Amino acid sequence: MGLFGPDHSSEIAGLRMQVSQLEQRVEQLAQLIGAPPVPRDAQLDEVFNLKQSGQQIAAIKRLRELRPGLGLAEAKAIVDRM
């Protein structure tokens, strides 16, 4: 038992492994259909932080830098949903 309750570290490690496997499958499927690669979490966090700080245009520009071939309207729609 941890300081603030039960220790869930092994459960969290298992969930992280499952997420990693799912991410790999999604990446494989994206390659099969020719979709552009998905930016890594840290990069999406950067886009999210830009939007949250009121810099929506900068967030859209950054997202388009991370995902070459992404149209302006598509990038705006993604940022709007963040």
Beta strands, then each sheet from edge to edge (+ up, - down):
end
